[in-house]
Amino acid sequence: MTGPPRPRPAASPARVTSAANRAPRDTLTAERADAERTALDPKRASFLRRIGALAYEALLLSAMAFVAGFLFLPLVSPWGASHRTLTVPPVFARTMMFCALVGGAAGYYGWCWSGGRRTLPQKTWRLRVVDRGGGPLTRRQALIRYAAAWTGPALALLGYGVLHASAYGRNALAFAALNYCWAIIDPDRQFLHDRIAGTRVVNDASEARR
C-alpha cells in the first residue's frame, strides 16, 4: 500500500516575483522580434508608386544634368562660350561630358541606395531599396543595380546608332522603357534592373508606423 500523496511545496515568493517580472520582458521580446521580422519582410511597393518615384527621380536627374552642362560648357565649347555663339561641341567633348554625367550619377546612386540610405524621391514616396532578404544594399549591389538600369537606354542608343540612317532609327528609342515594361511580364512585378541585381523596392515600414 502506498501512503497519502505528499503535498507539493509552495513556490517561494522570490520565484513568483521573478516569474511575474519575466512575463512582461518575454512579451516585449516577442513584440520586438515580430517588429524586426516585419521590417525584414516589408510589403512590396505597388507599380504606380514606383513609377511616381521614378518620375520624380527623372526630374531631379534632369535638373542636375542641366546644372552640370552649364558648368562643363566652358570646357567642352570654349570658343562658343567666349564669342557668345551657340556651337555644337565636338564628339570627343560630348563623349567626355556624357561619361562624367554617368560617373557622377553612379556615385550619387551608389551612395544613396547603399547602407539603408534613400534618395529624396524615395523618402517622399516612402520607399526603400532592399536585397532579397529585406536587408540594406551594399555599395556593390547598389552599383550593380545602377549599371543594370542602363540596359534599356544602352539598347536604345545602340539601336539608334545602327538604324539612324534608315527610317526606323527613332523606333529604337522605345528600348529605353524596357527596364520598366519588364514589370508587366515579371512574376513579381519587378523592374528589370531589380531582377538582375537581386533587389526589391518596398514600402518603408519605419515610415508607415509613424
TORPA-4810 file (N, C-alpha, C, O; in nm, 3 decimals):
<nodes>
NODE_1_0.084_-0.120_0.000_0.000_0.000_0.000_0.087_0.125_0.000_0.195_0.131_0.059_M
NODE_2_0.035_0.222_-0.068_0.110_0.349_-0.072_0.043_0.448_0.020_-0.079_0.446_0.039_T
NODE_3_0.121_0.533_0.075_0.070_0.633_0.166_-0.001_0.745_0.093_0.000_0.747_-0.030_G
NODE_4_-0.060_0.835_0.163_-0.128_0.951_0.101_-0.028_1.037_0.024_0.088_1.048_0.065_P
NODE_5_-0.071_1.098_-0.087_0.023_1.182_-0.167_0.072_1.300_-0.087_-0.001_1.367_-0.014_P
NODE_6_0.200_1.322_-0.106_0.260_1.433_-0.034_0.227_1.565_-0.104_0.235_1.574_-0.227_R
NODE_7_0.191_1.664_-0.029_0.161_1.795_-0.092_0.288_1.858_-0.149_0.396_1.850_-0.090_P
NODE_8_0.270_1.922_-0.268_0.385_1.989_-0.330_0.421_2.115_-0.253_0.334_2.187_-0.205_R
NODE_9_0.549_2.138_-0.242_0.589_2.260_-0.168_0.545_2.385_-0.243_0.555_2.392_-0.365_P
NODE_10_0.497_2.482_-0.170_0.453_2.608_-0.230_0.571_2.684_-0.288_0.682_2.680_-0.234_A
NODE_11_0.545_2.752_-0.399_0.651_2.831_-0.462_0.691_2.945_-0.372_0.607_3.010_-0.309_A
NODE_12_0.819_2.968_-0.368_0.868_3.075_-0.283_0.828_3.210_-0.339_0.810_3.222_-0.460_S
NODE_13_0.814_3.311_-0.255_0.779_3.446_-0.305_0.880_3.500_-0.406_0.844_3.576_-0.495_P
NODE_14_1.008_3.460_-0.392_1.110_3.509_-0.486_1.086_3.456_-0.625_1.101_3.528_-0.724_A
NODE_15_1.046_3.321_-0.632_1.020_3.265_-0.764_0.897_3.327_-0.828_0.897_3.352_-0.949_R
NODE_16_0.791_3.351_-0.750_0.671_3.413_-0.803_0.700_3.552_-0.856_0.652_3.589_-0.963_V
NODE_17_0.780_3.628_-0.781_0.815_3.763_-0.824_0.899_3.761_-0.951_0.880_3.844_-1.040_T
NODE_18_0.995_3.663_-0.960_1.079_3.653_-1.078_0.998_3.617_-1.201_1.021_3.672_-1.309_S
NODE_19_0.901_3.524_-1.186_0.818_3.486_-1.300_0.729_3.602_-1.344_0.708_3.622_-1.464_A
NODE_20_0.677_3.679_-1.246_0.593_3.793_-1.282_0.671_3.901_-1.354_0.618_3.966_-1.444_A
NODE_21_0.798_3.920_-1.316_0.880_4.021_-1.383_0.926_3.974_-1.520_0.945_4.055_-1.611_N
NODE_22_0.942_3.840_-1.535_0.990_3.788_-1.662_0.882_3.790_-1.769_0.913_3.797_-1.888_R
NODE_23_0.755_3.782_-1.728_0.646_3.778_-1.826_0.640_3.903_-1.912_0.630_3.890_-2.034_A
NODE_24_0.644_4.025_-1.856_0.644_4.144_-1.943_0.766_4.151_-2.034_0.757_4.196_-2.148_P
NODE_25_0.883_4.104_-1.982_1.003_4.105_-2.065_0.987_4.011_-2.184_1.025_4.045_-2.296_R
NODE_26_0.932_3.892_-2.159_0.910_3.798_-2.268_0.814_3.855_-2.372_0.832_3.836_-2.492_D
NODE_27_0.711_3.927_-2.324_0.615_3.988_-2.417_0.682_4.095_-2.502_0.659_4.102_-2.622_T
NODE_28_0.765_4.179_-2.438_0.835_4.284_-2.513_0.933_4.223_-2.613_0.946_4.273_-2.724_L
NODE_29_1.002_4.114_-2.572_1.095_4.049_-2.663_1.023_3.992_-2.784_1.071_4.003_-2.897_T
NODE_30_0.906_3.930_-2.761_0.829_3.875_-2.872_0.780_3.985_-2.965_0.783_3.970_-3.088_A
NODE_31_0.733_4.098_-2.907_0.688_4.208_-2.990_0.802_4.268_-3.071_0.786_4.304_-3.188_E
NODE_32_0.919_4.278_-3.008_1.033_4.333_-3.080_1.077_4.241_-3.193_1.110_4.287_-3.302_R
NODE_33_1.076_4.110_-3.168_1.112_4.014_-3.273_1.012_4.019_-3.388_1.049_4.008_-3.505_A
NODE_34_0.883_4.035_-3.353_0.782_4.044_-3.459_0.802_4.171_-3.541_0.786_4.169_-3.663_D
NODE_35_0.836_4.281_-3.474_0.861_4.406_-3.547_0.982_4.394_-3.639_0.982_4.447_-3.750_A
NODE_36_1.085_4.322_-3.592_1.203_4.304_-3.675_1.172_4.216_-3.796_1.219_4.243_-3.907_E
NODE_37_1.091_4.112_-3.776_1.053_4.028_-3.890_0.970_4.108_-3.990_0.984_4.089_-4.111_R
NODE_38_0.884_4.196_-3.941_0.804_4.279_-4.031_0.892_4.375_-4.109_0.870_4.399_-4.228_T
NODE_39_0.994_4.429_-4.041_1.085_4.521_-4.109_1.170_4.449_-4.213_1.203_4.507_-4.316_A
NODE_40_1.204_4.321_-4.185_1.286_4.246_-4.279_1.205_4.191_-4.396_1.264_4.154_-4.497_L
NODE_41_1.074_4.185_-4.384_0.990_4.135_-4.492_0.877_4.234_-4.520_0.760_4.200_-4.501_D
NODE_42_0.910_4.355_-4.564_0.807_4.456_-4.585_0.726_4.427_-4.710_0.762_4.341_-4.791_P
NODE_43_0.618_4.499_-4.724_0.530_4.480_-4.839_0.593_4.541_-4.964_0.651_4.650_-4.959_K
NODE_44_0.580_4.469_-5.075_0.634_4.520_-5.200_0.558_4.644_-5.244_0.435_4.648_-5.236_R
NODE_45_0.631_4.744_-5.291_0.568_4.868_-5.334_0.490_4.843_-5.463_0.528_4.760_-5.545_A
NODE_46_0.381_4.915_-5.479_0.297_4.899_-5.597_0.367_4.957_-5.720_0.460_5.037_-5.709_S
NODE_47_0.321_4.915_-5.836_0.380_4.961_-5.962_0.363_5.111_-5.978_0.455_5.180_-6.023_F
NODE_48_0.246_5.164_-5.944_0.220_5.307_-5.961_0.308_5.391_-5.869_0.355_5.498_-5.909_L
NODE_49_0.330_5.345_-5.746_0.416_5.421_-5.656_0.560_5.422_-5.704_0.630_5.523_-5.693_R
NODE_50_0.605_5.310_-5.758_0.741_5.305_-5.811_0.756_5.394_-5.934_0.859_5.459_-5.952_R
NODE_51_0.653_5.398_-6.019_0.659_5.486_-6.136_0.655_5.632_-6.092_0.724_5.715_-6.151_I
NODE_52_0.575_5.666_-5.990_0.571_5.802_-5.939_0.706_5.847_-5.886_0.751_5.958_-5.913_G
NODE_53_0.771_5.760_-5.809_0.904_5.792_-5.759_1.005_5.802_-5.872_1.096_5.884_-5.868_A
NODE_54_0.987_5.719_-5.975_1.077_5.724_-6.090_1.064_5.856_-6.165_1.165_5.913_-6.207_L
NODE_55_0.941_5.906_-6.182_0.922_6.035_-6.248_0.988_6.147_-6.168_1.048_6.238_-6.227_A
NODE_56_0.979_6.141_-6.037_1.044_6.240_-5.950_1.196_6.231_-5.966_1.264_6.333_-5.973_Y
NODE_57_1.248_6.107_-5.970_1.392_6.087_-5.989_1.437_6.147_-6.123_1.544_6.207_-6.132_E
NODE_58_1.354_6.128_-6.227_1.391_6.180_-6.359_1.397_6.332_-6.359_1.485_6.391_-6.423_A
NODE_59_1.305_6.397_-6.287_1.308_6.544_-6.281_1.434_6.593_-6.210_1.500_6.685_-6.258_L
NODE_60_1.468_6.531_-6.098_1.588_6.572_-6.025_1.713_6.545_-6.106_1.805_6.626_-6.109_L
NODE_61_1.717_6.429_-6.173_1.834_6.394_-6.251_1.850_6.488_-6.371_1.962_6.524_-6.407_L
NODE_62_1.739_6.528_-6.432_1.747_6.624_-6.543_1.797_6.759_-6.495_1.877_6.824_-6.563_S
NODE_63_1.750_6.802_-6.378_1.797_6.930_-6.324_1.947_6.926_-6.296_2.018_7.022_-6.325_A
NODE_64_1.995_6.815_-6.238_2.138_6.804_-6.211_2.218_6.798_-6.340_2.329_6.851_-6.347_M
NODE_65_2.162_6.734_-6.445_2.232_6.729_-6.573_2.242_6.867_-6.637_2.345_6.900_-6.697_A
NODE_66_2.137_6.948_-6.625_2.141_7.084_-6.680_2.246_7.168_-6.607_2.322_7.242_-6.670_F
NODE_67_2.249_7.156_-6.474_2.348_7.232_-6.398_2.490_7.189_-6.435_2.578_7.273_-6.456_V
NODE_68_2.510_7.058_-6.444_2.643_7.009_-6.481_2.678_7.051_-6.624_2.795_7.080_-6.652_A
NODE_69_2.578_7.057_-6.714_2.605_7.101_-6.851_2.651_7.245_-6.857_2.742_7.278_-6.934_G
NODE_70_2.589_7.331_-6.777_2.633_7.471_-6.774_2.773_7.484_-6.715_2.852_7.569_-6.758_F
NODE_71_2.804_7.399_-6.615_2.937_7.405_-6.556_3.044_7.356_-6.652_3.155_7.409_-6.654_L
NODE_72_3.011_7.255_-6.732_3.107_7.199_-6.827_3.112_7.276_-6.958_3.201_7.251_-7.040_F
NODE_73_3.019_7.368_-6.980_3.012_7.438_-7.109_3.141_7.510_-7.147_3.184_7.500_-7.262_L
NODE_74_3.206_7.583_-7.055_3.333_7.648_-7.095_3.442_7.549_-7.133_3.534_7.584_-7.207_P
NODE_75_3.434_7.426_-7.083_3.538_7.327_-7.112_3.514_7.256_-7.244_3.607_7.232_-7.321_L
NODE_76_3.388_7.223_-7.271_3.358_7.148_-7.393_3.338_7.238_-7.514_3.349_7.193_-7.628_V
NODE_77_3.308_7.365_-7.490_3.288_7.457_-7.602_3.349_7.593_-7.567_3.275_7.691_-7.552_S
NODE_78_3.481_7.601_-7.554_3.543_7.728_-7.512_3.528_7.839_-7.613_3.512_7.955_-7.576_P
NODE_79_3.534_7.806_-7.743_3.526_7.914_-7.843_3.386_7.973_-7.850_3.368_8.094_-7.861_W
NODE_80_3.283_7.883_-7.842_3.147_7.934_-7.845_3.114_8.015_-7.723_3.039_8.112_-7.731_G
NODE_81_3.170_7.976_-7.608_3.142_8.049_-7.485_3.207_8.186_-7.487_3.151_8.282_-7.434_A
NODE_82_3.326_8.196_-7.548_3.394_8.326_-7.548_3.330_8.423_-7.646_3.324_8.543_-7.618_S
NODE_83_3.282_8.374_-7.759_3.220_8.461_-7.859_3.069_8.470_-7.843_3.003_8.536_-7.922_H
NODE_84_3.015_8.406_-7.743_2.872_8.409_-7.713_2.788_8.364_-7.832_2.686_8.424_-7.865_R
NODE_85_2.833_8.259_-7.895_2.759_8.200_-8.006_2.727_8.055_-7.970_2.802_7.989_-7.899_T
NODE_86_2.616_8.007_-8.022_2.573_7.871_-7.995_2.643_7.776_-8.092_2.619_7.781_-8.212_L
NODE_87_2.728_7.690_-8.039_2.800_7.594_-8.121_2.780_7.455_-8.064_2.751_7.438_-7.946_T
NODE_88_2.795_7.356_-8.150_2.786_7.216_-8.108_2.926_7.168_-8.069_3.017_7.177_-8.152_V
NODE_89_2.946_7.119_-7.949_3.079_7.072_-7.910_3.122_6.954_-7.995_3.037_6.883_-8.049_P
NODE_90_3.251_6.932_-8.009_3.297_6.816_-8.086_3.256_6.684_-8.019_3.217_6.681_-7.902_P
NODE_91_3.267_6.577_-8.096_3.223_6.446_-8.047_3.301_6.404_-7.922_3.243_6.351_-7.828_V
NODE_92_3.431_6.429_-7.922_3.511_6.389_-7.806_3.466_6.462_-7.680_3.456_6.402_-7.574_F
NODE_93_3.439_6.592_-7.693_3.395_6.669_-7.577_3.260_6.621_-7.527_3.238_6.611_-7.406_A
NODE_94_3.168_6.592_-7.620_3.037_6.543_-7.579_3.047_6.406_-7.513_2.976_6.378_-7.417_R
NODE_95_3.135_6.322_-7.564_3.154_6.189_-7.504_3.210_6.200_-7.363_3.165_6.129_-7.273_T
NODE_96_3.307_6.288_-7.343_3.365_6.305_-7.210_3.263_6.362_-7.113_3.260_6.323_-6.996_M
NODE_97_3.179_6.454_-7.160_3.076_6.510_-7.074_2.974_6.404_-7.036_2.929_6.398_-6.922_M
NODE_98_2.936_6.320_-7.133_2.842_6.213_-7.105_2.900_6.115_-7.002_2.830_6.073_-6.910_F
NODE_99_3.025_6.080_-7.018_3.090_5.989_-6.922_3.098_6.051_-6.783_3.082_5.981_-6.683_C
NODE_100_3.122_6.183_-6.777_3.127_6.250_-6.647_2.990_6.248_-6.579_2.980_6.228_-6.458_A
NODE_101_2.883_6.270_-6.657_2.748_6.267_-6.601_2.711_6.127_-6.553_2.653_6.111_-6.446_L
NODE_102_2.746_6.026_-6.632_2.715_5.888_-6.593_2.794_5.849_-6.468_2.741_5.785_-6.378_V
NODE_103_2.921_5.889_-6.463_3.001_5.858_-6.345_2.952_5.931_-6.221_2.951_5.874_-6.112_G
NODE_104_2.911_6.057_-6.238_2.857_6.130_-6.123_2.729_6.069_-6.072_2.708_6.060_-5.951_G
NODE_105_2.642_6.026_-6.164_2.517_5.960_-6.122_2.546_5.827_-6.055_2.475_5.788_-5.962_A
NODE_106_2.650_5.756_-6.101_2.687_5.629_-6.037_2.730_5.652_-5.893_2.692_5.576_-5.803_A
NODE_107_2.809_5.755_-5.870_2.849_5.785_-5.733_2.732_5.827_-5.645_2.725_5.790_-5.528_G
NODE_108_2.641_5.904_-5.703_2.524_5.951_-5.628_2.434_5.835_-5.587_2.399_5.821_-5.469_Y
NODE_109_2.396_5.752_-5.684_2.306_5.641_-5.653_2.377_5.529_-5.577_2.315_5.461_-5.495_Y
NODE_110_2.505_5.510_-5.603_2.579_5.410_-5.527_2.583_5.443_-5.379_2.584_5.353_-5.295_G
NODE_111_2.585_5.572_-5.346_2.585_5.613_-5.206_2.444_5.614_-5.148_2.423_5.570_-5.035_W
NODE_112_2.346_5.665_-5.224_2.209_5.680_-5.171_2.139_5.546_-5.154_2.058_5.531_-5.062_C
NODE_113_2.168_5.449_-5.239_2.098_5.321_-5.230_2.164_5.223_-5.133_2.103_5.122_-5.099_W
NODE_114_2.285_5.249_-5.088_2.356_5.156_-5.002_2.347_5.200_-4.856_2.321_5.316_-4.826_S
NODE_115_2.369_5.105_-4.768_2.372_5.135_-4.625_2.240_5.178_-4.566_2.238_5.243_-4.461_G
NODE_116_2.129_5.146_-4.630_1.998_5.186_-4.578_1.958_5.328_-4.610_1.855_5.375_-4.562_G
NODE_117_2.038_5.399_-4.691_2.004_5.537_-4.727_1.902_5.537_-4.842_1.879_5.434_-4.906_R
NODE_118_1.842_5.654_-4.867_1.742_5.669_-4.970_1.759_5.801_-5.041_1.814_5.897_-4.986_R
NODE_119_1.711_5.806_-5.165_1.710_5.932_-5.237_1.590_6.015_-5.191_1.501_5.964_-5.122_T
NODE_120_1.587_6.142_-5.230_1.476_6.229_-5.191_1.342_6.178_-5.244_1.245_6.178_-5.168_L
NODE_121_1.331_6.135_-5.370_1.203_6.080_-5.415_1.159_5.956_-5.337_1.040_5.937_-5.312_P
NODE_122_1.254_5.872_-5.298_1.218_5.755_-5.219_1.167_5.794_-5.081_1.076_5.730_-5.028_Q
NODE_123_1.224_5.898_-5.023_1.173_5.946_-4.895_1.034_6.006_-4.910_0.948_5.987_-4.825_K
NODE_124_1.013_6.078_-5.021_0.882_6.139_-5.044_0.773_6.034_-5.062_0.664_6.048_-5.008_T
NODE_125_0.804_5.930_-5.139_0.707_5.824_-5.166_0.714_5.711_-5.064_0.642_5.611_-5.076_W
NODE_126_0.800_5.726_-4.963_0.813_5.626_-4.856_0.847_5.488_-4.911_0.779_5.389_-4.884_R
NODE_127_0.954_5.486_-4.990_1.003_5.363_-5.050_1.145_5.337_-5.004_1.214_5.426_-4.955_L
NODE_128_1.187_5.213_-5.021_1.322_5.173_-4.983_1.367_5.060_-5.074_1.287_4.973_-5.110_R
NODE_129_1.495_5.061_-5.111_1.553_4.954_-5.190_1.624_4.857_-5.097_1.711_4.897_-5.019_V
NODE_130_1.586_4.729_-5.105_1.644_4.627_-5.018_1.689_4.509_-5.104_1.656_4.501_-5.223_V
NODE_131_1.766_4.418_-5.043_1.806_4.298_-5.114_1.698_4.191_-5.101_1.590_4.218_-5.049_D
NODE_132_1.727_4.071_-5.145_1.627_3.964_-5.143_1.583_3.930_-5.001_1.468_3.892_-4.979_R
NODE_133_1.673_3.943_-4.905_1.640_3.913_-4.767_1.576_4.028_-4.691_1.543_4.013_-4.573_G
NODE_134_1.558_4.142_-4.756_1.500_4.257_-4.690_1.601_4.347_-4.620_1.562_4.442_-4.553_G
NODE_135_1.729_4.318_-4.634_1.832_4.399_-4.569_1.881_4.512_-4.658_1.846_4.518_-4.776_G
NODE_136_1.961_4.603_-4.603_2.013_4.715_-4.682_2.112_4.667_-4.787_2.175_4.563_-4.771_P
NODE_137_2.125_4.745_-4.893_2.216_4.710_-5.002_2.359_4.747_-4.966_2.384_4.843_-4.893_L
NODE_138_2.453_4.669_-5.017_2.593_4.707_-5.009_2.624_4.803_-5.124_2.544_4.821_-5.215_T
NODE_139_2.742_4.863_-5.118_2.781_4.954_-5.226_2.791_4.879_-5.359_2.755_4.934_-5.464_R
NODE_140_2.837_4.756_-5.356_2.848_4.676_-5.479_2.711_4.647_-5.537_2.692_4.658_-5.658_R
NODE_141_2.614_4.610_-5.453_2.479_4.583_-5.502_2.415_4.709_-5.560_2.346_4.702_-5.661_Q
NODE_142_2.439_4.822_-5.496_2.383_4.948_-5.547_2.440_4.982_-5.684_2.368_5.028_-5.772_A
NODE_143_2.571_4.960_-5.702_2.632_4.991_-5.831_2.586_4.892_-5.939_2.570_4.930_-6.055_L
NODE_144_2.565_4.765_-5.901_2.512_4.668_-5.997_2.371_4.709_-6.040_2.337_4.700_-6.158_I
NODE_145_2.290_4.754_-5.946_2.155_4.798_-5.980_2.160_4.919_-6.073_2.082_4.928_-6.168_R
NODE_146_2.252_5.012_-6.046_2.263_5.129_-6.132_2.307_5.090_-6.273_2.253_5.139_-6.372_Y
NODE_147_2.406_5.000_-6.281_2.452_4.956_-6.413_2.342_4.881_-6.487_2.328_4.897_-6.608_A
NODE_148_2.265_4.799_-6.416_2.156_4.725_-6.480_2.045_4.818_-6.528_1.974_4.785_-6.623_A
NODE_149_2.031_4.934_-6.462_1.929_5.030_-6.506_1.961_5.089_-6.642_1.873_5.148_-6.706_A
NODE_150_2.084_5.074_-6.688_2.123_5.125_-6.820_2.099_5.022_-6.930_2.136_5.047_-7.045_W
NODE_151_2.038_4.908_-6.899_2.016_4.805_-7.001_1.929_4.859_-7.114_1.966_4.851_-7.231_T
NODE_152_1.812_4.913_-7.078_1.722_4.967_-7.179_1.781_5.086_-7.254_1.783_5.083_-7.377_G
NODE_153_1.829_5.190_-7.185_1.889_5.303_-7.256_2.007_5.265_-7.344_2.024_5.321_-7.452_P
NODE_154_2.090_5.168_-7.299_2.204_5.127_-7.381_2.157_5.059_-7.509_2.213_5.082_-7.616_A
NODE_155_2.054_4.975_-7.500_2.000_4.912_-7.620_1.937_5.017_-7.713_1.947_5.005_-7.835_L
NODE_156_1.874_5.119_-7.655_1.815_5.225_-7.737_1.924_5.303_-7.813_1.909_5.332_-7.931_A
NODE_157_2.033_5.336_-7.743_2.142_5.408_-7.810_2.208_5.321_-7.917_2.243_5.368_-8.025_L
NODE_158_2.226_5.192_-7.883_2.287_5.103_-7.981_2.197_5.086_-8.104_2.245_5.091_-8.218_L
NODE_159_2.068_5.067_-8.080_1.976_5.053_-8.193_1.967_5.178_-8.277_1.958_5.171_-8.399_G
NODE_160_1.970_5.294_-8.211_1.964_5.419_-8.287_2.091_5.438_-8.369_2.087_5.488_-8.482_Y
NODE_161_2.204_5.398_-8.311_2.329_5.411_-8.386_2.333_5.321_-8.508_2.395_5.356_-8.608_G
NODE_162_2.268_5.206_-8.501_2.266_5.115_-8.614_2.163_5.157_-8.718_2.186_5.143_-8.838_V
NODE_163_2.048_5.208_-8.672_1.937_5.235_-8.762_1.915_5.383_-8.793_1.817_5.419_-8.857_L
NODE_164_2.007_5.471_-8.747_1.981_5.614_-8.763_1.975_5.657_-8.910_1.912_5.757_-8.943_H
NODE_165_2.041_5.581_-8.998_2.039_5.617_-9.139_1.909_5.577_-9.207_1.878_5.626_-9.315_A
NODE_166_1.834_5.488_-9.145_1.708_5.443_-9.203_1.592_5.518_-9.140_1.610_5.604_-9.053_S
NODE_167_1.473_5.483_-9.184_1.353_5.548_-9.130_1.309_5.488_-8.997_1.213_5.535_-8.937_A
NODE_168_1.380_5.386_-8.951_1.341_5.317_-8.826_1.431_5.354_-8.709_1.425_5.290_-8.603_Y
NODE_169_1.512_5.455_-8.726_1.605_5.490_-8.620_1.535_5.532_-8.492_1.576_5.494_-8.383_G
NODE_170_1.429_5.612_-8.505_1.359_5.660_-8.386_1.285_5.549_-8.314_1.261_5.559_-8.193_R
NODE_171_1.249_5.444_-8.384_1.179_5.333_-8.320_1.266_5.262_-8.216_1.215_5.202_-8.122_N
NODE_172_1.397_5.271_-8.236_1.488_5.206_-8.141_1.484_5.271_-8.004_1.521_5.209_-7.905_A
NODE_173_1.438_5.396_-7.996_1.432_5.465_-7.867_1.329_5.401_-7.774_1.331_5.428_-7.654_L
NODE_174_1.241_5.319_-7.827_1.144_5.250_-7.742_1.211_5.155_-7.644_1.153_5.121_-7.541_A
NODE_175_1.333_5.111_-7.675_1.406_5.023_-7.585_1.439_5.092_-7.452_1.470_5.025_-7.354_F
NODE_176_1.433_5.226_-7.448_1.464_5.297_-7.324_1.368_5.262_-7.211_1.404_5.272_-7.094_A
NODE_177_1.247_5.220_-7.247_1.148_5.183_-7.145_1.149_5.034_-7.114_1.060_4.986_-7.045_A
NODE_178_1.247_4.960_-7.165_1.249_4.815_-7.146_1.253_4.776_-7.000_1.181_4.685_-6.957_L
NODE_179_1.337_4.845_-6.921_1.351_4.809_-6.779_1.219_4.814_-6.704_1.195_4.733_-6.614_N
NODE_180_1.134_4.907_-6.741_1.010_4.929_-6.665_0.893_4.851_-6.725_0.802_4.812_-6.652_Y
NODE_181_0.895_4.830_-6.856_0.793_4.744_-6.917_0.812_4.598_-6.878_0.720_4.518_-6.888_C
NODE_182_0.933_4.565_-6.834_0.960_4.428_-6.790_0.868_4.388_-6.674_0.836_4.270_-6.659_W
NODE_183_0.825_4.484_-6.593_0.739_4.453_-6.479_0.605_4.394_-6.523_0.537_4.331_-6.442_A
NODE_184_0.566_4.414_-6.648_0.438_4.360_-6.695_0.443_4.208_-6.704_0.343_4.142_-6.676_I
NODE_185_0.558_4.153_-6.742_0.569_4.009_-6.758_0.642_3.941_-6.642_0.642_3.819_-6.633_I
NODE_186_0.703_4.019_-6.555_0.775_3.961_-6.443_0.675_3.902_-6.343_0.576_3.968_-6.311_D
NODE_187_0.699_3.781_-6.291_0.603_3.721_-6.197_0.587_3.799_-6.068_0.481_3.794_-6.006_P
NODE_188_0.693_3.871_-6.025_0.686_3.950_-5.903_0.669_4.099_-5.932_0.682_4.181_-5.841_D
NODE_189_0.639_4.134_-6.057_0.623_4.274_-6.099_0.747_4.357_-6.068_0.738_4.474_-6.030_R
NODE_190_0.863_4.295_-6.084_0.989_4.364_-6.060_1.035_4.433_-6.187_1.008_4.387_-6.298_Q
NODE_191_1.106_4.545_-6.170_1.173_4.606_-6.283_1.292_4.519_-6.325_1.341_4.438_-6.246_F
NODE_192_1.336_4.535_-6.448_1.443_4.450_-6.498_1.572_4.467_-6.418_1.638_4.368_-6.387_L
NODE_193_1.607_4.590_-6.383_1.731_4.610_-6.310_1.723_4.553_-6.168_1.825_4.510_-6.113_H
NODE_194_1.605_4.551_-6.109_1.590_4.486_-5.979_1.602_4.335_-5.992_1.658_4.270_-5.904_D
NODE_195_1.549_4.280_-6.099_1.561_4.136_-6.123_1.706_4.097_-6.143_1.750_3.994_-6.091_R
NODE_196_1.781_4.178_-6.218_1.922_4.147_-6.244_2.006_4.161_-6.117_2.089_4.075_-6.088_I
NODE_197_1.984_4.269_-6.043_2.066_4.296_-5.925_2.022_4.220_-5.801_2.093_4.220_-5.701_A
NODE_198_1.906_4.153_-5.806_1.858_4.083_-5.687_1.810_4.177_-5.579_1.830_4.151_-5.461_G
NODE_199_1.747_4.287_-5.618_1.697_4.386_-5.523_1.546_4.399_-5.536_1.486_4.347_-5.629_T
NODE_200_1.487_4.470_-5.441_1.342_4.494_-5.442_1.316_4.637_-5.396_1.391_4.691_-5.314_R
NODE_201_1.210_4.697_-5.447_1.163_4.827_-5.400_1.039_4.800_-5.315_0.940_4.747_-5.364_V
NODE_202_1.046_4.837_-5.188_0.939_4.804_-5.093_0.892_4.930_-5.024_0.959_5.034_-5.024_V
NODE_203_0.775_4.919_-4.963_0.725_5.027_-4.878_0.811_5.036_-4.754_0.848_4.934_-4.695_N
NODE_204_0.843_5.157_-4.714_0.927_5.174_-4.596_0.846_5.151_-4.471_0.756_5.228_-4.439_D
NODE_205_0.878_5.041_-4.398_0.800_5.004_-4.280_0.814_5.106_-4.168_0.717_5.131_-4.096_A
NODE_206_0.932_5.166_-4.152_0.953_5.263_-4.043_0.868_5.387_-4.064_0.818_5.444_-3.967_S
NODE_207_0.851_5.431_-4.191_0.768_5.548_-4.218_0.621_5.515_-4.200_0.543_5.599_-4.156_E
NODE_208_0.582_5.392_-4.235_0.441_5.355_-4.225_0.394_5.347_-4.081_0.275_5.366_-4.055_A
NODE_209_0.484_5.318_-3.985_0.443_5.306_-3.845_0.431_5.440_-3.776_0.380_5.446_-3.664_R
NODE_210_0.476_5.548_-3.840_0.472_5.680_-3.775_0.331_5.738_-3.781_0.308_5.848_-3.731_R
</nodes>
